[in-house]
Amino acid sequence: MEIKTTRFGQVEINENLVITLPEGILGFEDFKRYIILDHFDKESPFKWLQSIDDPSLAFVITDPLMFVPEYKAKVSKEEIRNIKLSDASKAVIVVIVNIKIDHSEITINLQGPIVINPEEKLAKQVIIRESDYSVRHVIFSKEQNGTIGTKTSNCQKVTNTHPL
């Protein structure tokens, strides 16, 4: 299947890797189908969650454990059931990355992770209300001498689940 994107041009994708978010992403509820694409550098800890339905809609995502090793997304059984996930340990968790226009700061949304069921290709953005997690957890700041936060794991979980 070929899709048109504003960032990557025409991209050939494997239809079997399309992820459906039945409820969409907060603020983008009308867009339900996405594909995970590698960042320009395949070794990057960042990936793209590209909308299949809107060529201009794409989110930078990452494995939160790369930057917050103790991160735990507490998800209710109801939310897991909605994406047909019978075993929470098989979930792939990613978070949306936000980059300031002037690139002076990069943050990740730890309160709104996306839980992916890799077997069913279903996902849901969940909201973690009762936690100390921030929607703007800083992982890079020019004030921190321009270094990206702790790199303690790798993003292979996303890559291996969705090989391109």
N, C-alpha and C positions, 0 to 999 in steps of 0.2 A: 504494500500500500504506500502511496506517495502522498505526503502532506506538504502544504505550503506554509512557511513561517517567515516572519519579518526579520528574524535574527539570523537564521541559518539557510534561508532560501528554500528550495525544494529538498525534502528529506525523505529518503526511502526508509520506512519503518516496518517492523514485523507486527502485523495486526494482532497477533497473539500476545503481544506485550502491552497493549493498550489497557490502561487502568481506568476504571470507572469510579467516580466519586458521586454516588447517587444524590447526595445533598450539596454537591459542589464545594467550593472553598468560600469561607466567610467573605462576603462582599462580591463574590463571583459565582453565586448559586446557580446561574443559568448554564454554566460551562461544566460539563460532567466528565468528558473524556480527555485523558492526558497520556503522554508518553514520557518516560524518563530518558533524557539525552545526556551524553557526556558533555562536560565543559570543554572548552577548546583544548585544554591540556588534560589528557585522560588521567593523569596522576593527581589532578586537582581534587581537593576534598569536596568540591562543589559540583552539583549536577543541575540540570534544567528540568523542570516539570512543565513541559510544553503542552498547551491546549491543542487538541485535535480540531476543535470546533471554531477557534478564533486564532488566526495566524499571528496576531500581535500579543497574545496572552501567554506569558511564560513566567515562571517563578524560579528563582535560584533556590536550591534546597541543599541540605547537608545532613549528615549523621550527627545528631546532637552530642553523642559521646566523644566526638573528636575534640570538642571544646569544653564540655562539662561532663567529665568521666562519671560522676555520681548521678547523672540525670536519670530519673525514673518517671515515665509517663504513666500515671495511674488511670487506667481506663476501666469503665464499668462493664459488667458482663453484657448489658444491653447494647452498648456500643460495639462490642466485639461480635455479638450476635447479628447486628445489622450488616456487618460485612462478611458474614458466614465464617468467622474465625473461631474454630473450636478450641484451638490451643494458642494462648497468648504468647507463648515462647516462639512461635513461628512468625509473629508479626515483624514487619520492617517499619521502623519509626524514622521519619525524617522531619525536619523543621524548615520553615521558610526563612530565607536570608533577606535582610533589608540593607541596601547600600545607599548611603547619602549621596545626593547628586554630585557633590564635590569630592566624593570618595574619601572623606575625612574620617568616616566611621562605618563599620559594618556590624550589624546586630543580627541575632537570631531570635525567633519567636518561640520561647520555651513553653508558653502557656497555650499555644495552638498547634501542637504536633499533628502530623498526618500519619495515621496508622494504616499500613498497607497489608492486605492479605495477599501474599504473592501467589498463592495457589489459585485463588478465585479471580485475581486481578481486580479486587474491590478495595476501596479505601474510604477513609472518613477523616475529616479534620475534627479533632476533639478539642474541647476547651477545658483546661485544667484550672479550676477556680480556686480551690483550697490548697495553695502552695506558695512558696516564696519565689517561684519562677517569674521571670519578667517577659513581657512581650518584646522587649528591646534589650536583650542580654548582649553586652558589648563583647565582640570577639576580635575587633581590630579598631584601633584609634590612632590617629597621628600623634595624639598626646601620649600614647604608649610607645613612642619611638617607631611607629609604623610597623609593629610586629603583630602577626595574627596570633590569637590565644593558644592555649595548650593544645598540642596535637598528641593525643594519647592512644588513639585507635585509628583504624582506617575505614574508608567508606566502601569497602568491598561488599558489604551486605547489600547495598543498593545495586552495585554493579553486577554482582553475581546473580541477583534475583532477576535482573532485567538486562541480560547481555545484548549489546547492539551490534 
